[in-house]
Every structure is written in C-alpha cells, then in structure tokens.
Amino acid sequence: MNPPVPTKQGYYTYPSLIASMEFDQVVLEDEEGDYQGTSYLLVRKGGQWGLLIYGWGSCSGCDALADCNDFRGDVVELRDQLYNSITWGTAAEMREHIATRDWSLDWVGHEETFLKFRTDALTELEAHTPGAR
C-alpha cells in the first residue's frame, strides 16, 4: 500500500486513507450522517471484491482518525485496521455474503442508506457473477 497523503492543510481524511489502499476501483460508495456517521464501500482489487463499512465522527472522542496523533504510528495503523476489516471474495461470494448475512444484527442493518447500498451492491455483483439470475 502507498502511504496516505495529507490534504494541503496537512491533515488526513478517510478518502486519503482509502486512496492509499490501491484498489483497482471503488465500485460503490455511500455514507450517511452529518457530524458522525457510517461509510459503505464496495471495492475491487484484481479478481476480488471487498466490502468496507466504517463509522466516523466529528471529534477525537468519537472518531479514530481525529484521535490519531502521528503519521508513522496512528494514521498508518488506522489505515491498516480499516483494510484488514474488509470482507473479501469473488463476485459470487460477496453477492452471497451481502444477500444472506443477517444485517439486522449490525448497527447498519436498519439504516435507509445502507439498505439502498445493499441493493445497489447486489445488482452490481450480480452483473459480475457468471450464471446469476
């Protein structure tokens, strides 16, 4: 992975952490919230598809990135934690995972934006799954 690149103002953002993960493509991305919220990404890297869901906030008490104190340790460690939290699989495996997981047990399971993201992700993955439909 590449090192995250700070903004011109010298701070790091979640998009800069995501960009440093060197995905071939961020296929779908959505988020909900204002001062705090959740982001949803469907990504591709090689023949693998990944699902990344992470929460964020507006202060160091409720946002891991805002709580980072230094680049070499905290920022890179957070980026690596986000990357390691991605669920990976083929298009068919990700389609199965997203379709069958009991999302009602997750904090995102009742969020309107996530439910739309889920539908869009399933449609996208179906288009890349041989023999789907």
C-alpha positions as a printed NumPy array, in Angstrom:
array([[  0.   ,   0.   ,   0.   ],
       [  1.077,   3.578,  -0.567],
       [  1.43 ,   5.955,   2.363],
       [ -1.669,   8.105,   2.92 ],
       [ -1.313,  11.629,   1.544],
       [ -2.418,  14.569,   3.707],
       [ -4.553,  17.394,   2.38 ],
       [ -2.971,  20.752,   1.53 ],
       [ -3.892,  21.827,   5.055],
       [ -1.74 ,  18.987,   6.42 ],
       [ -4.366,  16.658,   7.812],
       [ -5.522,  13.195,   6.768],
       [ -9.01 ,  12.231,   5.651],
       [-10.761,   8.907,   5.258],
       [-10.716,   9.341,   1.448],
       [ -6.909,   9.725,   1.602],
       [ -6.655,   6.533,   3.652],
       [ -8.935,   4.703,   1.186],
       [ -6.927,   6.001,  -1.801],
       [ -3.705,   4.665,  -0.277],
       [ -5.156,   1.132,  -0.247],
       [ -4.587,   0.911,  -4.016],
       [ -7.881,  -0.632,  -5.058],
       [ -8.425,  -1.114,  -8.775],
       [-11.775,   0.581,  -8.321],
       [-14.159,   1.875,  -5.689],
       [-17.271,   0.494,  -7.376],
       [-19.906,   1.846,  -4.987],
       [-19.629,   4.324,  -2.156],
       [-22.242,   5.868,   0.071],
       [-22.44 ,   7.358,   3.526],
       [-24.947,   8.609,   5.991],
       [-24.662,  11.018,   8.81 ],
       [-23.584,  14.561,   9.438],
       [-21.281,  15.106,  12.414],
       [-20.994,  11.351,  12.806],
       [-21.999,   8.559,  10.523],
       [-21.112,   5.468,   8.554],
       [-19.497,   4.916,   5.159],
       [-20.088,   1.92 ,   2.891],
       [-17.762,   0.898,   0.058],
       [-17.773,  -1.922,  -2.468],
       [-14.28 ,  -2.184,  -3.957],
       [-12.393,  -4.319,  -6.484],
       [ -8.778,  -5.401,  -6.435],
       [ -7.749,  -7.946,  -9.024],
       [-10.444, -10.608,  -9.197],
       [-11.553,  -9.925,  -5.628],
       [-14.414,  -7.781,  -4.402],
       [-14.4  ,  -6.195,  -0.965],
       [-16.953,  -4.708,   1.401],
       [-15.757,  -1.991,   3.776],
       [-18.06 ,  -0.436,   6.367],
       [-16.694,   2.038,   8.884],
       [-18.004,   4.674,  11.253],
       [-16.683,   8.179,  11.77 ],
       [-17.339,  11.196,  13.956],
       [-16.514,  14.831,  14.458],
       [-14.081,  14.745,  17.372],
       [-11.271,  12.65 ,  18.806],
       [-13.701,  11.112,  21.288],
       [-15.867,   9.581,  18.561],
       [-13.577,   9.317,  15.515],
       [-10.45 ,   7.179,  15.283],
       [ -8.816,   9.368,  12.616],
       [ -9.401,  12.56 ,  14.59 ],
       [ -7.764,  10.797,  17.541],
       [ -4.573,   9.991,  15.588],
       [ -1.527,  11.837,  16.88 ],
       [  1.195,  10.928,  14.409],
       [  1.564,   9.656,  10.87 ],
       [  4.048,   6.825,  11.29 ],
       [  2.081,   5.116,  14.008],
       [ -1.51 ,   6.114,  14.361],
       [ -2.568,   7.056,  10.818],
       [ -0.909,   4.076,   9.126],
       [ -2.181,   1.732,  11.856],
       [ -5.744,   3.005,  11.376],
       [ -5.468,   2.624,   7.598],
       [ -4.225,  -0.951,   8.074],
       [ -7.056,  -1.709,  10.528],
       [ -9.604,  -0.452,   8.009],
       [ -8.025,  -2.538,   5.25 ],
       [ -7.96 ,  -5.645,   7.445],
       [-11.652,  -5.188,   8.267],
       [-12.635,  -5.595,   4.6  ],
       [-14.582,  -8.74 ,   3.783],
       [-13.15 , -10.153,   0.531],
       [-14.394, -12.682,  -2.018],
       [-15.236, -13.301,  -5.63 ],
       [-18.27 , -11.512,  -7.037],
       [-20.352, -14.627,  -6.353],
       [-19.035, -14.977,  -2.786],
       [-19.626, -11.294,  -1.994],
       [-23.1  , -11.475,  -3.505],
       [-23.878, -14.447,  -1.263],
       [-22.394, -12.726,   1.795],
       [-24.319,  -9.495,   1.296],
       [-27.558, -11.287,   0.39 ],
       [-27.6  , -13.797,   3.257],
       [-25.98 , -12.05 ,   6.202],
       [-28.444, -11.089,   8.926],
       [-27.782,  -7.351,   8.765],
       [-30.444,  -6.677,  11.413],
       [-27.83 ,  -7.748,  13.973],
       [-25.463,  -4.964,  12.835],
       [-25.741,  -1.26 ,  13.636],
       [-26.186,  -0.579,   9.908],
       [-28.954,  -3.118,   9.4  ],
       [-31.824,  -0.66 ,   9.779],
       [-30.208,   2.364,   8.138],
       [-32.018,   3.501,   4.995],
       [-28.8  ,   4.448,   3.19 ],
       [-27.278,   1.039,   3.891],
       [-30.37 ,  -0.787,   2.649],
       [-30.11 ,   1.114,  -0.643],
       [-26.34 ,   0.478,  -0.798],
       [-27.012,  -3.236,  -0.205],
       [-29.494,  -3.357,  -3.088],
       [-27.104,  -1.494,  -5.397],
       [-24.194,  -3.759,  -4.385],
       [-26.211,  -6.892,  -5.081],
       [-27.164,  -5.561,  -8.523],
       [-23.529,  -4.722,  -9.307],
       [-22.249,  -8.084,  -8.092],
       [-24.943,  -9.968,  -9.99 ],
       [-23.722,  -8.333, -13.213],
       [-20.257,  -9.809, -12.489],
       [-21.39 , -13.261, -11.35 ],
       [-21.384, -15.917, -14.075],
       [-24.728, -17.702, -14.303],
       [-26.502, -15.295, -11.922],
       [-30.228, -14.612, -12.337]])
